Amino acid sequence: MEASLLDEMGWVPYIGSKYAPHTGEPVTARDIRRYALAIDDINPIFFDREAAKKGKYGGLAAPLNYFSWSVGVPGAEKPTSELGEDGLSSFVGVPEIPNAFDLGWMRGGEEIEHFKPVYEGDCVTVTGEVVDMKEKHGKSGTLIFVTSVFEYRNQDGDLLVKHTVTMIATPRKD
Amino acid sequence: MSDQVFFEDVAVGQEIPLLTKSVNTVNINMYCAVVWLMDRIHFDYPFSVERRGLPNIVAPGNMACDYYTQLLNDWIGDQGVLKKLTVQYRNFMLPGNTLSCGGRITAVEANGVTGTVDLELWIKNEDGVTCVPGTARIELPARANQ
């Protein structure tokens, strides 16, 4: 029986814990246009309101995968002096659990269920919960999988996206 | 609407048209700037290579979801709906990579006015390495209901 890193970290009681809800500012035409340029998806529905009106979303909407960014990254907008050396202050998908950043984190995978797009002017709110933690012992050492489910809603309370994120924590090598 | 794909047009085993994406530092920088992503591994070469042991700076993994969204939306047209996308991050997408994004239909189910279609998805680099495998569920209109 190998020692449990999950037990050692004391994280199991945090399964079921909730993330603080967070609401973004209104999404702008500029946000939508620049995001489309960044992902190099040059569909006129992201650049031209008339084309957008005639297009599949019936109005100016962001590329679907913009949903999480429409809220912003809670905790990321901090003075440089308050950021870690790696440029980060916190990770999306990592809950407030003790000594979280004693381990290194990476994104393992995600499931994105779309119900409605994010439109220009929307203020999107995210809520979330830690639904599962498990541990695996592999060739590269111990891995902890932390799965969270987030729900994104617009200002009318309409569900836009149900987002399941699995983050992987592993002892740091540096 | 002339190039709308309908449920009756698809079958299990069929591959959808490939989408090619070039990963470069300019697009990575645009992405990080527009979403305020300040993780140094996306823009700081010495940090990424010397401190994190990565081969280069790396594209944000999330961009794979954007590539798949474009791949699917380009194919399903105005009347198709992307319902669900699932991805697993396996290998980094690096500047200089030319990525082939593709999909193959694994299941179809008629649903009255629409049909549900499941796909397996892949993003492969020029060496044939799968970076971010995935699956998707989409809805296509039925020609019978047009």
Interface residues (C-beta under 8 A of the other chain):
Chain A: D31 R34 Y35 L37 A38 I39 D40 D41 N43 G55 K56 P63 L64 N65 S68 W69 G72 V73 A76 E77 L83 E85 D86 G87 L88 M106 R107 G108 G109 E110 E111 I112 E113 H114 K173 D174
Chain B: K21 S22 N27 M30 Y31 A33 V34 V35 W36 L37 M38 D39 R40 I41 D44 F47 R51 R52 G53 G61 N62 M63 C65 D66 Y67 T69 Q70 N73 G77 D78 Q79 G80 V81 L82 K83 K84 L85 T86 V87 Q88 Y89
